[in-house]
Amino acid sequence: MLLVTNGRVITRDDAMPFIQDGAVAIDGGTIAAVGPREELERTYPKAERLDAQGGIIMPGLINCHTHIYSGLARGLAIKGCNPTNFLENLEQQWWAIDRHLYMDETKASAYVTIMESLRNGVTAIFDHHASYAEIPGSLFTIKDACQELGIRACLCYEVSERDGQEKCDQAIAENADFARWAAKQDSGMIVAMFGGHATFTLSDETMDKMREANDGLTGFHIHVSEGLNDVEDSMENHYGVRPVERLYNHGLLGPDTMLGHCIHVTPTELDLIKETGTWLVNNPESNMNNAVGTAPVLEFFRRGIPVCMGTDAYTHDMLDSLKAFICVQRLESGRPNVGWDEDMTMLFKSNPAMASKYFKRDLGVLREGAGADLAIFDYNTFTPLSEENIDGHILFGLEGRQCRTTIVNGKVLYKDRKFVAFDEEKINAFCNEQAKRLWGDLNGRQY
């Protein structure tokens, strides 16, 4: 038994949203109790204690869309890379990187993403991977890294025809093989979706192959209408049928499917998304960085479409994305009073709902019986903090770098800003070697 005590508890449970001086009791991978500190300390006198030192104790954060394959890109400059539009950015940077990711580079990329997530209080990720240098076994390699470091992860492979039919078929097979493996697991730690890049790199035949290979095992995780090139390709090469309509026609939408971005969508496409119960995931900082536009998230909500929040690997700090979302939506709409409810709903309701659906237990909430995923943040506030203003403090006060301790499935992985469940120095040395190899391959010189 572990008792996380001496902190201000934000539960995200409507029955008891905030406890000024609280504690959380953990039994194995499950929360046994949440309540006032003195009460729980009396109830569990023999429990091991973890002192939150007056910080914020809250549910671990969830990232519903990221890309492990970009893990080794920090500080990288590729010779000749000077994109002037989104497609050129893909071709000159991201596809160039994934074409040089062999198994060791994939493993290193996973390590980097997992460690950076844990440092920011993120306890579960939905990843969308691509490593076209070496596809077979790549999801299993990522799975091994996730299990070694202890994070929850929903994994899939990015099916695409951009590197030819053989690679495309390998990507489909990797998704199917991993989904079959994941379906046999019951740990609630590693699960699967079936990935697809975007409709402009997927033919109708490939979409049918994806549906057949998946065979109802899981939902699909696909980029949709992130850039206008996706829309233009669909209209020009598929008889005027738009991207969402193509996915609908090939049976890829539904309540287990999550579509990334959806910036350039029409009312008709939104009707199909709503009708099929399909989920969306918004990535505000990545969209700004790629200059692709602002997703009409306020309209998604108005129509009752469930929307999650991700980072697209632009950052691993979900609280950073929370801040970015509300600013861009207000700038886009010209209204300084919008976005608050949608912002909080995405990160603190939709993301937990999606994670709970896939990991098959309550996540993103601190209450008896939920998964024991917690984050402790240092936060010395100079204004009152109460049940009434929790979200205001989170939006304008908390940042990922204030995370001091991260617990996943009841295991303390990161404590007082140090990893305690694995050897960070050893992993960093391995990642640096793989980054040097990758950068050398991309630029034709030694690092």
C-alpha positions as CSV (number, residue, x, y, z in Angstrom):
1,M,0.0,0.0,0.0
2,L,1.3,3.5,-1.0
3,L,-0.2,6.7,0.5
4,V,0.4,9.9,-1.4
5,T,-0.1,12.5,1.2
6,N,0.3,16.2,2.2
7,G,-1.0,17.8,-1.0
8,R,-3.9,19.6,-2.5
9,V,-5.9,17.0,-4.4
10,I,-7.6,17.8,-7.7
11,T,-9.6,14.6,-8.4
12,R,-11.5,15.4,-11.6
13,D,-14.3,13.5,-9.9
14,D,-17.5,15.6,-9.7
15,A,-18.5,14.0,-6.4
16,M,-15.4,15.5,-4.6
17,P,-13.4,17.7,-7.0
18,F,-11.0,19.3,-4.6
19,I,-9.4,18.5,-1.2
20,Q,-7.4,21.2,0.4
21,D,-5.3,18.9,2.5
22,G,-5.7,15.5,1.0
23,A,-4.2,12.1,0.2
24,V,-4.6,9.2,-2.2
25,A,-4.2,5.6,-1.1
26,I,-2.9,3.2,-3.8
27,D,-3.2,-0.6,-3.6
28,G,-1.2,-2.2,-6.5
29,G,-2.3,-0.5,-9.7
30,T,-5.6,0.7,-8.3
31,I,-6.7,3.7,-6.2
32,A,-8.0,2.4,-2.9
33,A,-9.2,5.7,-1.4
34,V,-9.1,9.5,-1.8
35,G,-9.9,11.8,1.0
36,P,-8.6,14.2,3.7
37,R,-5.0,13.5,4.8
38,E,-5.7,12.9,8.5
39,E,-8.5,10.5,7.7
40,L,-6.4,8.4,5.3
41,E,-3.4,8.4,7.5
42,R,-5.5,7.0,10.3
43,T,-7.0,4.4,8.0
44,Y,-3.7,3.3,6.5
45,P,-1.1,3.7,9.3
46,K,1.3,1.1,7.9
47,A,1.2,2.3,4.3
48,E,4.4,3.5,2.7
49,R,4.1,7.3,2.5
50,L,5.1,9.6,-0.4
51,D,5.1,13.2,0.6
52,A,3.7,15.6,-2.0
53,Q,5.3,18.5,0.0
54,G,2.2,20.6,-0.3
55,G,2.0,20.4,-4.1
56,I,-0.9,19.5,-6.4
57,I,-1.9,15.9,-6.5
58,M,-3.9,15.2,-9.7
59,P,-4.6,12.5,-12.2
60,G,-1.9,11.7,-14.7
61,L,-2.3,13.5,-18.0
62,I,-3.1,11.8,-21.2
63,N,-1.8,12.6,-24.7
64,C,-4.2,11.4,-27.4
65,H,-1.9,12.0,-30.4
66,T,1.8,11.9,-30.6
67,H,4.6,10.6,-32.8
68,I,7.4,8.6,-31.3
69,Y,9.3,8.7,-34.6
70,S,10.1,12.3,-34.1
71,G,11.9,11.6,-30.8
72,L,15.4,12.2,-32.0
73,A,14.7,15.4,-34.0
74,R,15.4,17.9,-31.2
75,G,18.3,20.1,-32.5
76,L,18.4,18.4,-35.9
77,A,19.0,20.5,-39.0
78,I,18.7,18.6,-42.3
79,K,20.8,20.0,-45.1
80,G,18.6,21.5,-47.8
81,C,15.4,21.4,-45.6
82,N,13.6,24.7,-46.3
83,P,9.9,23.9,-46.7
84,T,7.5,26.5,-48.0
85,N,4.3,24.5,-47.4
86,F,3.0,21.6,-45.4
87,L,3.7,18.9,-48.0
88,E,7.2,20.1,-48.4
89,N,7.7,19.9,-44.6
90,L,6.6,16.3,-44.7
91,E,8.8,15.4,-47.6
92,Q,11.9,17.3,-46.5
93,Q,11.8,16.6,-42.8
94,W,9.4,14.0,-41.3
95,W,9.4,11.5,-44.1
96,A,13.1,11.9,-44.4
97,I,13.5,11.0,-40.8
98,D,11.3,8.0,-40.7
99,R,12.9,6.6,-43.8
100,H,16.1,6.4,-41.8
101,L,14.7,4.9,-38.6
102,Y,16.0,1.4,-38.1
103,M,15.0,-0.7,-35.1
104,D,17.6,0.8,-32.7
105,E,16.6,4.4,-33.7
106,T,13.0,3.5,-33.2
107,K,13.7,2.2,-29.7
108,A,15.7,5.3,-28.9
109,S,12.8,7.5,-30.2
110,A,10.4,5.6,-27.9
111,Y,12.7,6.1,-24.9
112,V,12.9,9.8,-25.5
113,T,9.2,10.2,-25.9
114,I,8.4,8.2,-22.8
115,M,10.9,10.0,-20.6
116,E,9.8,13.4,-21.7
117,S,6.1,12.4,-21.2
118,L,6.7,11.2,-17.7
119,R,8.7,14.4,-16.9
120,N,5.6,16.4,-17.7
121,G,3.1,14.3,-15.7
122,V,1.8,12.4,-18.8
123,T,1.0,8.8,-17.8
124,A,-0.6,7.5,-21.1
125,I,0.1,8.2,-24.7
126,F,-1.7,7.4,-28.0
127,D,1.2,7.0,-30.5
128,H,1.1,7.1,-34.3
129,H,4.4,5.6,-35.5
130,A,6.3,5.5,-38.8
131,S,9.8,4.0,-39.4
132,Y,9.8,3.1,-43.1
133,A,13.5,2.0,-43.0
134,E,12.5,-1.0,-40.9
135,I,8.8,-1.8,-40.4
136,P,8.3,-5.4,-39.2
137,G,8.5,-5.6,-35.4
138,S,8.7,-1.9,-34.9
139,L,5.5,-1.7,-32.8
140,F,6.8,-4.6,-30.7
141,T,10.1,-2.8,-30.1
142,I,8.1,0.3,-29.0
143,K,6.0,-1.9,-26.8
144,D,9.1,-3.3,-25.1
145,A,10.4,0.2,-24.4
146,C,7.0,1.2,-22.9
147,Q,6.9,-1.8,-20.7
148,E,10.5,-1.3,-19.6
149,L,9.9,2.4,-18.6
150,G,6.4,1.8,-17.4
151,I,4.1,4.1,-19.3
152,R,0.6,3.2,-20.7
153,A,0.6,3.3,-24.4
154,C,-1.9,2.8,-27.3
155,L,0.2,2.0,-30.4
156,C,-0.4,1.9,-34.1
157,Y,1.6,2.1,-37.4
158,E,1.1,4.8,-40.0
159,V,0.0,2.9,-43.2
160,S,1.0,4.9,-46.3
161,E,1.7,4.2,-50.0
162,R,4.4,7.0,-50.1
163,D,7.2,4.4,-50.2
164,G,5.6,1.9,-52.4
165,Q,3.4,-1.1,-52.2
166,E,5.7,-3.5,-50.4
167,K,6.3,-1.0,-47.5
168,C,2.5,-0.3,-47.4
169,D,1.7,-4.0,-47.1
170,Q,4.3,-4.3,-44.3
171,A,2.7,-1.5,-42.4
172,I,-0.7,-3.1,-42.7
173,A,0.7,-6.4,-41.5
174,E,2.5,-4.7,-38.6
175,N,-0.8,-3.1,-37.4
176,A,-2.7,-6.3,-37.7
177,D,0.0,-8.4,-36.0
178,F,0.3,-6.0,-33.1
179,A,-3.5,-5.6,-32.7
180,R,-3.9,-9.4,-32.5
181,W,-1.1,-9.5,-29.8
182,A,-2.7,-6.6,-27.9
183,A,-6.1,-8.2,-28.0
184,K,-4.8,-11.1,-25.9
185,Q,-3.3,-8.9,-23.2
186,D,-5.3,-7.9,-20.1
187,S,-2.8,-5.8,-18.2
188,G,-4.4,-2.5,-19.2
189,M,-1.0,-1.1,-20.1
190,I,-0.4,-1.7,-23.8
191,V,-3.2,-1.6,-26.3
192,A,-3.6,-1.0,-30.1
193,M,-5.3,1.0,-32.7
194,F,-4.9,0.6,-36.5
195,G,-3.0,3.5,-38.0
196,G,-3.2,5.2,-41.4
197,H,-1.2,8.3,-42.5
198,A,-3.7,10.5,-44.4
199,T,-6.1,9.9,-47.3
200,F,-3.7,11.5,-49.8
201,T,-1.3,8.6,-49.3
202,L,-3.9,5.9,-49.2
203,S,-5.7,4.5,-52.2
204,D,-9.2,3.0,-52.1
205,E,-7.6,-0.4,-52.4
206,T,-5.3,0.2,-49.4
207,M,-8.2,1.5,-47.3
208,D,-10.1,-1.8,-48.0
209,K,-6.9,-3.8,-47.1
210,M,-6.7,-1.9,-43.8
211,R,-10.3,-2.7,-42.9
212,E,-10.0,-6.3,-43.9
213,A,-6.7,-6.8,-42.0
214,N,-8.1,-5.1,-38.9
215,D,-11.2,-7.3,-39.0
216,G,-12.9,-5.5,-36.2
217,L,-10.0,-5.9,-33.8
218,T,-9.8,-2.2,-32.9
219,G,-10.4,1.4,-34.1
220,F,-8.5,3.4,-36.7
221,H,-6.2,6.3,-35.9
222,I,-5.8,8.5,-39.1
223,H,-4.7,12.0,-40.0
224,V,-7.5,13.8,-41.9
225,S,-7.5,17.2,-43.7
226,E,-4.6,18.5,-41.8
227,G,-3.4,20.3,-44.9
228,L,-5.3,21.4,-48.0
229,N,-3.2,19.0,-50.1
230,D,-5.2,16.2,-48.4
231,V,-8.5,17.8,-49.6
232,E,-7.2,18.6,-53.1
233,D,-5.9,15.1,-53.7
234,S,-9.2,13.6,-52.7
235,M,-11.3,16.0,-54.8
236,E,-9.0,15.7,-57.9
237,N,-8.2,12.0,-57.8
238,H,-11.3,10.4,-56.2
239,Y,-14.2,11.8,-58.2
240,G,-14.8,14.8,-56.0
241,V,-15.2,12.7,-52.8
242,R,-13.7,14.5,-49.8
243,P,-11.4,12.7,-47.2
244,V,-14.0,12.0,-44.5
245,E,-16.4,10.7,-47.1
246,R,-13.8,8.4,-48.4
247,L,-13.1,7.0,-45.0
248,Y,-16.9,6.5,-44.5
249,N,-17.3,4.8,-47.8
250,H,-14.6,2.3,-46.9
251,G,-15.9,1.5,-43.4
252,L,-13.1,3.2,-41.4
253,L,-15.3,5.5,-39.3
254,G,-17.0,4.6,-36.0
255,P,-17.0,5.0,-32.2
256,D,-13.6,3.4,-31.8
257,T,-11.9,5.5,-34.5
258,M,-10.0,8.8,-33.9
259,L,-9.3,11.3,-36.6
260,G,-6.4,13.7,-36.2
261,H,-6.6,17.4,-37.0
262,C,-9.7,17.8,-39.3
263,I,-8.9,21.4,-40.1
264,H,-10.4,21.6,-43.5
265,V,-13.7,19.8,-43.1
266,T,-17.2,20.6,-44.4
267,P,-20.6,20.5,-42.7
268,T,-21.4,17.3,-44.6
269,E,-18.2,15.6,-43.4
270,L,-19.0,16.7,-39.8
271,D,-22.4,15.1,-40.2
272,L,-20.7,11.8,-41.1
273,I,-18.4,12.1,-38.1
274,K,-21.3,12.8,-35.8
275,E,-23.5,10.1,-37.3
276,T,-20.8,7.4,-36.9
277,G,-19.8,8.4,-33.4
278,T,-16.2,9.0,-34.6
279,W,-13.8,10.9,-32.3
280,L,-11.5,13.8,-33.2
281,V,-8.2,14.9,-31.7
282,N,-6.9,18.5,-31.9
283,N,-3.2,19.4,-31.9
284,P,-3.2,23.2,-31.6
285,E,0.6,23.9,-31.4
286,S,1.5,21.6,-34.2
287,N,-1.2,23.1,-36.5
288,M,0.2,26.6,-35.8
289,N,3.8,25.4,-36.4
290,N,2.9,23.7,-39.7
291,A,0.9,26.8,-40.8
292,V,-2.0,24.5,-41.8
293,G,-4.8,26.5,-40.2
294,T,-7.0,26.3,-37.1
295,A,-9.4,23.4,-36.6
296,P,-13.0,24.5,-36.0
297,V,-13.1,22.9,-32.6
298,L,-15.9,25.2,-31.3
299,E,-18.1,23.9,-34.2
300,F,-17.1,20.3,-33.4
301,F,-18.4,20.8,-29.9
302,R,-21.5,22.6,-31.0
303,R,-22.4,19.5,-33.1
304,G,-21.8,17.2,-30.1
305,I,-18.7,15.6,-31.6
306,P,-16.3,14.2,-29.0
307,V,-12.9,15.9,-29.3
308,C,-9.6,14.9,-27.6
309,M,-6.4,16.8,-27.2
310,G,-2.9,15.8,-28.5
311,T,0.4,17.4,-29.2
312,D,1.4,15.7,-32.5
313,A,4.8,15.5,-30.7
314,Y,5.3,19.3,-31.0
315,T,5.7,19.1,-27.2
316,H,5.2,16.5,-24.5
317,D,3.6,19.1,-22.1
318,M,-0.2,18.7,-22.3
319,L,-0.6,21.8,-20.1
320,D,1.3,23.8,-22.8
321,S,-1.2,22.6,-25.4
322,L,-4.1,23.6,-23.0
323,K,-2.8,27.1,-23.0
324,A,-2.1,27.3,-26.7
325,F,-5.6,26.0,-27.6
326,I,-7.6,28.7,-25.9
327,C,-5.3,31.5,-27.4
328,V,-5.6,30.3,-31.0
329,Q,-9.3,29.7,-30.8
330,R,-9.9,33.2,-29.4
331,L,-7.6,34.8,-32.0
332,E,-9.3,32.9,-34.8
333,S,-12.8,33.8,-33.7
334,G,-12.0,37.3,-32.6
335,R,-13.9,36.6,-29.3
336,P,-12.1,36.7,-26.0
337,N,-14.8,34.7,-24.2
338,V,-14.7,31.4,-26.0
339,G,-12.8,28.1,-25.7
340,W,-12.7,27.7,-21.9
341,D,-15.2,24.8,-21.6
342,E,-13.9,23.1,-24.8
343,D,-10.3,23.3,-23.6
344,M,-11.0,21.8,-20.2
345,T,-13.3,19.2,-21.7
346,M,-10.8,17.9,-24.2
347,L,-7.9,17.4,-21.7
348,F,-9.8,16.5,-18.6
349,K,-12.9,14.6,-19.9
350,S,-12.5,13.5,-23.5
351,N,-8.9,12.3,-23.1
352,P,-9.8,10.3,-20.0
353,A,-12.9,8.9,-21.8
354,M,-10.8,7.8,-24.8
355,A,-8.1,6.3,-22.6
356,S,-10.7,4.5,-20.4
357,K,-12.3,3.1,-23.5
358,Y,-9.0,1.6,-24.8
359,F,-7.2,0.7,-21.5
360,K,-10.5,-0.7,-20.1
361,R,-10.3,1.0,-16.7
362,D,-11.1,4.4,-15.3
363,L,-8.2,6.8,-16.0
364,G,-7.8,10.6,-15.7
365,V,-9.7,10.6,-12.4
366,L,-8.7,10.1,-8.7
367,R,-11.4,8.0,-7.1
368,E,-11.7,4.6,-5.6
369,G,-11.3,1.8,-8.2
370,A,-9.7,4.0,-10.8
371,G,-6.2,3.2,-12.3
372,A,-3.5,4.5,-10.1
373,D,-2.0,7.1,-12.5
374,L,-1.0,10.3,-10.7
375,A,1.2,13.3,-11.1
376,I,2.4,15.7,-8.4
377,F,3.1,19.3,-9.4
378,D,5.0,21.9,-7.3
379,Y,2.7,24.9,-7.1
380,N,3.1,27.7,-4.6
381,T,0.2,29.9,-5.3
382,F,-0.1,33.6,-4.3
383,T,-3.9,33.7,-4.8
384,P,-6.6,31.4,-3.2
385,L,-7.0,28.0,-4.7
386,S,-10.4,26.3,-4.2
387,E,-12.9,24.1,-5.8
388,E,-14.4,27.1,-7.7
389,N,-11.2,28.1,-9.5
390,I,-9.2,24.9,-10.1
391,D,-9.3,25.3,-13.9
392,G,-8.1,28.9,-13.7
393,H,-5.1,27.9,-11.7
394,I,-4.3,25.0,-14.1
395,L,-4.6,27.1,-17.2
396,F,-2.7,30.2,-16.0
397,G,-0.4,28.6,-13.4
398,L,0.6,25.0,-13.9
399,E,3.2,23.9,-16.4
400,G,4.5,20.5,-17.2
401,R,8.0,21.3,-16.0
402,Q,6.5,21.8,-12.5
403,C,5.9,18.0,-12.3
404,R,8.0,16.6,-9.5
405,T,6.6,13.0,-9.3
406,T,4.8,10.7,-11.7
407,I,3.1,7.4,-10.8
408,V,1.8,5.0,-13.4
409,N,-0.3,1.9,-12.5
410,G,0.8,2.4,-8.9
411,K,4.5,2.4,-9.6
412,V,6.6,5.5,-8.8
413,L,8.6,6.1,-12.0
414,Y,9.7,9.7,-11.5
415,K,10.2,11.0,-8.0
416,D,11.5,14.5,-7.0
417,R,12.5,15.1,-10.6
418,K,14.6,11.9,-10.9
419,F,13.7,8.7,-12.6
420,V,13.8,5.9,-10.1
421,A,12.5,2.9,-12.1
422,F,15.3,2.8,-14.7
423,D,18.8,4.1,-15.4
424,E,18.3,7.5,-17.2
425,E,22.0,8.0,-17.8
426,K,22.4,4.7,-19.6
427,I,19.3,5.3,-21.7
428,N,20.4,8.8,-22.6
429,A,23.8,7.4,-23.8
430,F,22.0,4.9,-26.0
431,C,19.7,7.6,-27.4
432,N,22.6,10.0,-28.2
433,E,24.4,7.3,-30.1
434,Q,21.3,6.5,-32.2
435,A,20.7,10.2,-32.8
436,K,24.2,10.7,-34.1
437,R,23.7,7.8,-36.4
438,L,20.4,9.1,-37.7
439,W,21.7,12.6,-38.1
440,G,24.7,11.3,-40.0
441,D,22.6,9.3,-42.3
442,L,20.3,12.3,-43.0
443,N,23.2,14.7,-43.7
444,G,25.9,12.4,-45.1
445,R,28.5,13.2,-42.4
446,Q,29.6,12.1,-38.9
447,Y,28.3,13.7,-35.7
